[in-house]
Amino acid sequence: MGVWLEVTTAKSENRHEIKLAGAAISKRISEEGLDKTVFQLTNLNLLNISDTCLTSLPDDIKLLVNLQSLLLFGNKLQEFNENITSLPKLKVLDLSRNHITKIPDSLNKMKELMNINLSSNEIDTMPSLGDFPNLISVDISNNKLSSFLDIENANMPHLTDLKLKGNCIEVLPSHVARVLPLLKNFDMGDNKITLIPGELANLGKLKELNLKGNKLSDKRLMKLVDQCRTKQILDYIREHCPKSEQTQQSSKGKGKKGKKQEEPQPEDIEELCHSMKILHVEDDTVRVKIIESEVANIRPYILCCIINNINLTDELFKKFIQLQTKLHDTVCDKRNVATIATHDMSKVAPGDLIYTAKPPKALKLTPLSRSRQYSGEQLFQQLAAEAEALRKEKKRNVYTGIHKYLYLLEGKQKYPCLEDASGKVISFPPITNSEDTKMSSSTKTMLVEVTSHASLSSCKTVMDKVLQECLLLGIGDEGEDEGYHTLSVQQVKIVDTEGNLKSVYPSRTDCVYDGTNIKVYRLPKK
């Protein structure tokens, strides 16, 4: 068996990412096995072997010590190769849609993990989970778990997404709220749960709770779960679902007073502080309609908001652009987790926006800093040619600007895009947005867009950081105030094609800047 062309190319160009996916690769694997020389590419940051007939992962995976993202979804893997747990820098692990039955205890060695996706396997047992200081998202939905994750002694201070839908779990433990206080999205749908512990209402950051498809013994709660929103469900759980005896004693005499002590925090904050005003979404506020059937398998998550009353000098605008670059490299993990785009709202056609995906030839836009329109296919080819010319000119394998993100599009049958009401494409994530809606120092109102293939919580984390940094930069100041800044943010809804609400940002659980001198005012609807 010869060395595969993809491996040879990656080695000669010292690439940091390689994708081996689809029917053609699957055929090669079935005929001659996986080319193991791929594991000699020790500089790889991302390895994607997906949608193939691969039944086992070679032990040589342990040689890829610089790997940060390992994507092995949609294969025929039957075992979790324990050598994966020796990868010291791994942040993203996706083993979804395989035939794995068990996960080893050594998973606990992986301290850098941020996202774990084990959905749609045959897992019936999970190890006790311990210290995961960086973990944000866990998805073990559609498996065969009969009991909830053993997390009673776990340390997961940043976990916001937990999906266990479609298992056979019978008991929801009361310690979930204590162990996972920052949980925002909790999916326990389609299990065998009958009782809901009252402690669940203590999840103060929870935005989405799914309990549908369980045989709850409380019929009123069952009706609420099917018909109402998370806040109403949590209110009912708080009032009517029993707590453990210990929790009842520790909270005796507090009742609603305990909640009141949390809410009047503004009185405890110094008057001299940065202030963020969040305006409730209005009937005439622009919405984003998401075409879920198109983006579901490509880049399914998007959040938007609008920053009003912007005041930019040329110097401040330069700092703002530098800030975006910094955020892409840090909180967005070099666009692997999410991508930020900003638009001058005065240049966006009035009306709702559409988030969809199109074939590369059909997507057309004028990219930032370009003078003519390109199709998605033409832009990819142009950027690839520029990247190669740049590499040869500098005689080194380091790409700059948007060229270094091209690998995120390789092999995609469709490209995600955001259109305005006139049908014009204004954003092509994760690569670029349109020259037509380009920001400038004269911009007064800005649309902020964050998209992700990972999770909605990733979008929220990035958007929270964007708004915090914009506030601290002072782009929304109306005048001098002894070094303290202000920012006015308008909520934006994401809806489906029928107009049903999917999400709204910033919601009541977003933009929580505890431990800072930022005061957030949430203004009611007019």
Wavefront OBJ file of the C-alpha trace (Angstrom):
o trace
v 0.000 0.000 0.000
v 1.432 3.358 -1.036
v 1.275 6.577 0.916
v -1.974 8.423 0.250
v -1.802 11.676 -1.719
v -3.576 13.573 1.081
v -0.904 12.483 3.562
v 1.963 13.262 1.171
v 0.552 16.745 0.510
v 0.025 17.455 4.199
v 3.602 16.385 4.939
v 5.238 18.346 2.112
v 3.326 21.520 2.988
v 3.650 20.990 6.742
v -0.111 21.331 7.139
v -1.635 21.357 10.588
v -4.964 19.884 9.532
v -5.985 16.867 7.447
v -9.412 15.568 6.469
v -9.994 12.010 5.255
v -13.740 11.658 4.795
v -16.464 10.346 2.553
v -17.124 7.492 0.145
v -13.807 7.585 -1.716
v -11.773 7.373 1.498
v -14.107 4.675 2.833
v -13.491 2.581 -0.274
v -9.706 2.872 0.173
v -9.976 1.851 3.819
v -12.067 -1.210 2.942
v -9.619 -2.288 0.238
v -6.241 -1.546 1.801
v -6.781 -0.197 5.305
v -6.079 3.260 6.671
v -2.731 4.774 5.631
v -0.883 4.711 8.970
v 1.710 7.224 7.810
v -0.879 9.853 8.733
v 0.238 9.276 12.325
v 3.744 10.448 11.415
v 2.372 13.971 10.860
v 3.192 14.969 14.423
v 2.510 18.674 13.818
v -1.195 18.050 13.170
v -3.621 20.150 15.207
v -6.757 18.673 13.604
v -7.435 15.166 12.319
v -10.787 14.427 10.670
v -11.524 10.832 9.636
v -15.296 10.751 9.224
v -18.134 9.011 7.390
v -16.057 5.945 6.480
v -16.067 2.194 7.185
v -13.196 2.489 9.709
v -13.779 -0.146 12.428
v -10.807 0.521 14.700
v -8.407 3.366 15.388
v -4.709 2.416 15.291
v -2.718 2.753 18.522
v -0.382 5.121 16.687
v -2.938 7.867 17.360
v -0.874 8.493 20.519
v 1.954 9.874 18.336
v -0.079 12.978 17.399
v 0.906 14.839 20.566
v -0.026 18.268 19.168
v -3.555 17.283 18.220
v -6.240 19.683 19.489
v -9.264 18.411 17.530
v -9.994 14.744 16.797
v -13.093 14.217 14.643
v -14.012 10.561 14.105
v -17.778 10.800 13.605
v -19.855 8.605 11.318
v -17.527 5.608 11.196
v -17.914 1.967 12.343
v -15.692 2.174 15.431
v -16.584 -0.457 18.026
v -14.129 0.488 20.756
v -12.792 3.679 22.314
v -9.037 3.418 21.776
v -7.550 4.311 25.149
v -4.487 5.832 23.474
v -6.692 8.831 22.701
v -6.569 9.745 26.386
v -2.790 10.232 26.194
v -3.135 13.192 23.804
v -2.106 16.074 26.092
v -3.499 19.015 24.082
v -6.808 17.601 22.849
v -9.700 20.076 23.207
v -12.372 18.691 20.881
v -13.262 14.984 20.710
v -16.078 13.854 18.397
v -16.808 10.124 18.254
v -20.499 10.470 17.432
v -22.344 8.033 15.165
v -20.180 4.955 15.770
v -20.777 1.615 17.579
v -18.830 2.232 20.795
v -20.187 0.528 23.936
v -17.877 1.647 26.763
v -15.689 4.626 27.697
v -12.549 4.006 29.808
v -11.765 5.579 33.206
v -8.681 7.169 31.632
v -10.974 9.739 30.005
v -10.378 11.648 33.243
v -6.768 12.281 32.190
v -7.901 14.663 29.459
v -7.783 17.976 31.312
v -7.771 20.188 28.214
v -11.036 18.867 26.767
v -13.625 21.540 25.967
v -16.120 19.561 23.870
v -16.989 15.840 24.028
v -19.469 14.363 21.542
v -20.246 10.656 22.015
v -23.821 10.819 20.706
v -25.460 8.052 18.660
v -23.330 5.141 19.848
v -24.218 2.075 21.954
v -22.682 3.231 25.231
v -24.215 1.570 28.271
v -21.579 2.531 30.830
v -19.698 5.764 31.561
v -16.864 6.103 34.078
v -17.133 8.306 37.153
v -16.211 11.789 35.981
v -13.648 13.833 37.898
v -11.691 17.002 37.117
v -12.474 18.643 33.761
v -11.507 22.294 34.326
v -12.080 23.379 30.705
v -15.090 21.313 29.685
v -17.943 23.329 28.115
v -20.106 20.815 26.264
v -20.918 17.088 26.675
v -23.223 15.202 24.305
v -23.979 11.512 25.041
v -27.480 11.520 23.576
v -28.972 8.492 21.795
v -27.059 5.784 23.630
v -28.008 3.014 26.096
v -27.221 4.587 29.466
v -29.462 3.282 32.245
v -28.198 5.686 34.896
v -27.223 9.361 35.013
v -23.552 10.325 34.762
v -21.607 9.834 38.001
v -20.663 13.491 38.565
v -21.296 13.870 42.296
v -17.594 14.526 42.980
v -16.800 16.063 39.617
v -15.235 19.464 38.967
v -16.708 20.975 35.821
v -16.790 24.702 36.570
v -17.453 25.784 32.976
v -19.894 23.133 31.706
v -22.854 24.850 30.028
v -24.225 22.134 27.699
v -25.233 18.617 28.788
v -27.213 16.423 26.382
v -28.361 12.965 27.490
v -31.479 12.688 25.353
v -32.575 9.291 24.060
v -31.131 6.990 26.748
v -32.800 4.768 29.360
v -32.042 6.912 32.432
v -34.559 6.424 35.249
v -33.327 8.776 37.989
v -32.277 12.425 37.771
v -30.011 13.095 40.799
v -30.573 16.109 43.042
v -26.898 17.136 43.038
v -26.908 18.242 39.367
v -27.544 21.894 40.312
v -24.747 21.871 42.901
v -22.148 20.246 40.644
v -23.080 22.080 37.411
v -24.115 25.587 38.503
v -23.426 27.188 35.089
v -25.556 24.753 33.087
v -27.472 26.622 30.374
v -28.726 23.846 28.091
v -29.861 20.576 29.687
v -31.458 17.923 27.462
v -32.922 14.900 29.264
v -35.672 14.178 26.736
v -36.809 10.657 25.809
v -35.566 8.836 28.916
v -37.448 6.905 31.649
v -37.519 9.564 34.373
v -40.598 9.682 36.608
v -39.621 12.171 39.349
v -37.922 15.575 39.043
v -35.935 16.769 42.094
v -36.816 20.241 43.366
v -33.124 21.136 43.435
v -33.198 21.363 39.641
v -34.827 24.794 40.030
v -31.550 26.019 41.568
v -29.935 26.019 38.128
v -29.957 29.806 37.933
v -28.324 30.042 34.482
v -30.545 27.454 32.797
v -31.951 28.670 29.489
v -33.171 25.465 27.844
v -34.505 22.412 29.713
v -35.912 19.457 27.767
v -37.816 16.803 29.736
v -40.155 15.741 26.931
v -40.654 12.052 26.287
v -40.324 10.984 29.946
v -43.148 9.302 31.907
v -43.374 11.876 34.681
v -45.620 10.899 37.576
v -46.679 14.527 38.083
v -49.259 14.974 35.317
v -49.393 18.763 35.674
v -45.633 18.916 35.211
v -45.921 16.587 32.233
v -48.360 19.017 30.617
v -46.073 21.975 31.332
v -43.098 20.141 29.860
v -45.010 19.585 26.615
v -46.490 23.074 26.341
v -44.434 25.648 28.255
v -41.063 27.314 28.300
v -38.160 26.591 30.581
v -38.879 29.443 33.012
v -42.447 28.252 33.682
v -41.251 24.665 34.101
v -38.561 25.710 36.593
v -41.064 27.843 38.526
v -43.341 24.824 38.874
v -40.440 22.557 39.915
v -39.392 25.119 42.524
v -42.878 25.229 44.056
v -44.113 21.659 43.715
v -41.290 19.135 43.306
v -39.828 17.677 46.540
v -36.266 18.383 47.591
v -33.989 16.139 49.586
v -34.335 16.474 53.381
v -30.920 18.066 53.747
v -31.693 20.745 51.193
v -35.039 21.480 52.779
v -33.418 22.046 56.169
v -30.650 24.245 54.820
v -33.152 26.402 52.965
v -35.829 26.437 55.692
v -37.065 29.917 56.400
v -35.608 31.333 53.187
v -38.226 30.565 50.590
v -38.620 33.510 48.287
v -36.449 35.683 50.496
v -33.422 33.710 49.369
v -34.126 34.750 45.819
v -34.675 38.364 46.798
v -31.210 38.491 48.267
v -29.772 37.607 44.879
v -31.734 40.050 42.746
v -31.121 43.464 44.275
v -27.400 43.237 43.563
v -27.355 46.587 41.730
v -27.575 48.352 45.122
v -24.385 46.625 46.224
v -22.441 47.678 43.142
v -20.511 50.924 43.118
v -22.127 53.734 41.164
v -18.870 54.309 39.307
v -18.733 51.309 36.985
v -19.094 50.303 33.358
v -22.741 49.965 32.337
v -24.362 47.758 29.692
v -27.984 48.418 28.776
v -29.832 45.510 27.178
v -32.966 46.570 25.279
v -35.833 44.088 25.073
v -36.587 42.862 21.564
v -39.350 44.915 19.912
v -41.891 43.916 17.273
v -40.011 45.847 14.594
v -36.553 44.545 15.564
v -34.800 42.611 12.816
v -35.042 38.816 13.188
v -32.826 36.035 11.846
v -34.684 33.171 10.156
v -32.666 29.966 10.262
v -33.174 27.342 7.554
v -32.390 24.380 9.800
v -32.694 21.783 7.042
v -29.802 23.458 5.199
v -27.406 24.315 8.025
v -28.054 21.398 10.419
v -25.076 19.306 9.274
v -22.814 22.191 8.302
v -22.834 25.043 10.814
v -26.119 24.885 12.755
v -25.692 27.567 15.429
v -26.043 31.331 15.122
v -26.678 34.251 17.488
v -26.989 37.945 16.685
v -27.457 41.229 18.504
v -27.281 44.929 17.665
v -25.045 47.523 19.315
v -26.559 51.017 19.124
v -25.117 54.537 19.507
v -21.581 53.665 18.466
v -18.958 56.426 18.544
v -15.746 55.480 16.739
v -12.700 57.562 16.051
v -10.168 56.341 13.490
v -7.888 55.211 16.316
v -10.705 53.467 18.181
v -11.844 51.751 14.978
v -8.334 50.401 14.457
v -8.359 48.997 18.011
v -11.782 47.453 17.371
v -10.497 45.563 14.304
v -7.480 44.381 16.315
v -9.878 43.222 19.046
v -11.818 41.054 16.583
v -8.597 39.395 15.429
v -7.559 38.750 19.025
v -10.937 37.199 19.893
v -10.774 34.922 16.848
v -7.413 33.611 18.032
v -8.395 33.217 21.696
v -12.015 32.620 22.728
v -12.888 31.385 19.204
v -9.856 29.033 19.235
v -8.661 30.217 15.801
v -12.245 29.968 14.472
v -12.400 26.247 15.334
v -15.088 26.939 17.964
v -16.888 29.967 16.523
v -16.575 32.907 14.124
v -17.438 36.571 14.653
v -18.757 38.916 11.947
v -19.716 42.576 12.329
v -21.823 44.678 9.954
v -22.798 48.332 9.562
v -26.583 48.137 10.029
v -27.174 51.176 7.834
v -25.812 49.116 4.913
v -28.026 46.082 5.581
v -31.344 45.980 3.683
v -34.350 46.472 6.025
v -36.191 43.311 7.012
v -35.426 39.868 8.389
v -32.129 38.107 7.756
v -31.866 34.518 6.480
v -29.260 32.045 7.754
v -28.917 29.187 5.281
v -26.391 27.183 3.235
v -25.768 27.098 -0.508
v -23.688 25.092 -2.995
v -20.279 26.773 -3.527
v -21.176 27.851 -7.064
v -24.503 29.375 -5.995
v -23.165 31.428 -3.058
v -22.132 34.880 -4.323
v -20.736 37.857 -2.428
v -18.194 40.651 -2.631
v -15.693 39.640 0.091
v -14.080 42.111 2.456
v -11.323 44.139 0.780
v -12.219 42.783 -2.677
v -13.546 44.874 -5.537
v -15.683 42.309 -7.355
v -18.196 39.572 -6.661
v -17.051 35.973 -6.236
v -18.878 32.693 -5.941
v -17.985 30.624 -2.890
v -16.099 28.225 -5.161
v -14.142 31.031 -6.859
v -13.240 32.634 -3.539
v -11.989 29.361 -2.091
v -9.829 28.729 -5.185
v -8.520 32.310 -5.162
v -7.612 32.207 -1.482
v -5.967 28.794 -1.885
v -3.842 30.132 -4.761
v -2.881 33.224 -2.750
v -1.973 31.083 0.243
v 0.287 28.865 -1.865
v 1.973 31.882 -3.487
v 2.516 33.419 -0.072
v 4.002 30.195 1.248
v 6.480 29.991 -1.630
v 7.397 33.671 -1.352
v 8.155 33.484 2.356
v 9.590 29.979 2.095
v 7.755 28.874 5.205
v 4.535 27.058 5.964
v 2.760 29.824 7.835
v -0.397 31.347 6.371
v -1.763 34.709 7.411
v -5.132 36.429 7.414
v -8.162 34.469 6.244
v -5.921 32.086 4.264
v -5.198 30.077 7.424
v -8.891 29.205 7.828
v -9.408 27.567 4.428
v -9.184 24.053 5.874
v -12.495 24.703 7.665
v -14.252 24.555 4.268
v -12.466 21.591 2.700
v -14.851 18.897 1.509
v -18.037 20.859 2.252
v -20.879 20.285 -0.235
v -22.538 23.534 0.855
v -21.269 26.728 2.459
v -23.131 28.566 5.253
v -24.176 32.155 4.634
v -26.256 35.011 6.063
v -28.483 36.912 3.641
v -30.260 40.226 4.129
v -33.900 40.810 3.158
v -32.914 41.637 -0.430
v -31.254 38.233 -0.854
v -27.727 39.633 -0.777
v -25.148 37.491 1.035
v -23.580 39.618 3.780
v -21.617 36.897 5.585
v -19.809 33.706 4.617
v -18.671 32.080 7.886
v -16.111 31.053 8.909
v -14.156 32.863 6.165
v -15.328 36.431 5.587
v -18.224 38.845 5.441
v -19.262 41.211 2.690
v -17.558 44.408 1.591
v -21.092 45.795 1.122
v -21.788 45.909 4.888
v -18.235 46.715 5.950
v -17.722 48.566 9.231
v -16.013 51.970 9.298
v -15.203 54.721 11.773
v -18.501 56.398 10.802
v -20.652 53.366 11.732
v -23.336 54.219 14.305
v -25.227 50.908 14.598
v -23.564 47.509 14.368
v -24.975 44.022 13.803
v -22.874 41.397 15.589
v -23.106 37.814 14.354
v -21.528 34.703 15.886
v -21.794 31.270 14.261
v -20.518 27.856 15.350
v -20.531 24.217 14.299
v -19.920 23.138 17.912
v -22.812 24.332 20.104
v -25.129 27.220 20.903
v -23.315 27.681 24.207
v -20.097 28.299 22.257
v -21.871 31.144 20.449
v -23.084 32.542 23.773
v -19.629 32.356 25.377
v -18.058 34.172 22.431
v -20.838 36.770 22.167
v -20.642 37.516 25.915
v -16.921 38.131 25.491
v -17.412 40.306 22.396
v -19.856 42.583 24.221
v -17.666 42.758 27.321
v -14.618 43.760 25.279
v -16.607 46.268 23.184
v -17.841 47.855 26.406
v -14.366 48.063 27.917
v -12.972 49.450 24.654
v -15.447 52.332 24.897
v -17.030 52.136 21.426
v -20.466 53.091 22.794
v -19.512 56.065 24.965
v -21.664 59.160 24.694
v -19.184 61.359 26.569
v -16.446 61.401 29.177
v -17.283 59.655 32.443
v -14.063 59.384 34.400
v -12.873 56.302 32.526
v -16.109 54.293 32.800
v -17.836 53.170 29.611
v -21.379 52.473 28.410
v -22.828 50.152 25.767
v -26.388 49.838 24.443
v -27.301 46.363 23.142
v -30.530 45.373 21.356
v -31.806 41.797 21.625
v -32.268 39.837 18.375
v -34.448 36.749 17.917
v -33.505 33.633 15.975
v -36.649 32.000 14.552
v -37.425 29.036 12.301
v -39.144 29.336 8.926
v -42.555 29.291 10.642
v -41.593 32.150 12.930
v -41.255 29.977 16.055
v -38.650 31.242 18.509
v -35.404 29.249 18.599
v -33.331 31.602 20.751
v -32.885 35.234 21.687
v -29.676 37.033 22.584
v -28.832 38.473 25.055
v -31.312 36.507 27.216
v -31.666 36.846 30.981
v -28.924 34.233 31.503
v -26.445 35.952 29.157
v -24.033 38.823 29.842
v -23.508 37.866 33.484
v -20.203 39.431 34.456
v -19.832 38.389 38.086
v -16.744 39.657 39.850
v -16.273 42.620 37.477
v -17.129 46.309 37.683
v -19.715 45.937 34.909
v -23.339 46.662 35.745
v -25.965 45.214 33.379
v -29.382 46.888 33.076
v -32.100 44.779 31.416
v -34.725 47.236 30.187
v -38.341 46.086 29.709
v -40.237 46.125 26.439
v -41.644 49.533 25.557
l 1 2 3 4 5 6 7 8 9 10 11 12 13 14 15 16 17 18 19 20 21 22 23 24 25 26 27 28 29 30 31 32 33 34 35 36 37 38 39 40 41 42 43 44 45 46 47 48 49 50 51 52 53 54 55 56 57 58 59 60 61 62 63 64 65 66 67 68 69 70 71 72 73 74 75 76 77 78 79 80 81 82 83 84 85 86 87 88 89 90 91 92 93 94 95 96 97 98 99 100 101 102 103 104 105 106 107 108 109 110 111 112 113 114 115 116 117 118 119 120 121 122 123 124 125 126 127 128 129 130 131 132 133 134 135 136 137 138 139 140 141 142 143 144 145 146 147 148 149 150 151 152 153 154 155 156 157 158 159 160 161 162 163 164 165 166 167 168 169 170 171 172 173 174 175 176 177 178 179 180 181 182 183 184 185 186 187 188 189 190 191 192 193 194 195 196 197 198 199 200 201 202 203 204 205 206 207 208 209 210 211 212 213 214 215 216 217 218 219 220 221 222 223 224 225 226 227 228 229 230 231 232 233 234 235 236 237 238 239 240 241 242 243 244 245 246 247 248 249 250 251 252 253 254 255 256 257 258 259 260 261 262 263 264 265 266 267 268 269 270 271 272 273 274 275 276 277 278 279 280 281 282 283 284 285 286 287 288 289 290 291 292 293 294 295 296 297 298 299 300 301 302 303 304 305 306 307 308 309 310 311 312 313 314 315 316 317 318 319 320 321 322 323 324 325 326 327 328 329 330 331 332 333 334 335 336 337 338 339 340 341 342 343 344 345 346 347 348 349 350 351 352 353 354 355 356 357 358 359 360 361 362 363 364 365 366 367 368 369 370 371 372 373 374 375 376 377 378 379 380 381 382 383 384 385 386 387 388 389 390 391 392 393 394 395 396 397 398 399 400 401 402 403 404 405 406 407 408 409 410 411 412 413 414 415 416 417 418 419 420 421 422 423 424 425 426 427 428 429 430 431 432 433 434 435 436 437 438 439 440 441 442 443 444 445 446 447 448 449 450 451 452 453 454 455 456 457 458 459 460 461 462 463 464 465 466 467 468 469 470 471 472 473 474 475 476 477 478 479 480 481 482 483 484 485 486 487 488 489 490 491 492 493 494 495 496 497 498 499 500 501 502 503 504 505 506 507 508 509 510 511 512 513 514 515 516 517 518 519 520 521 522 523 524 525 526
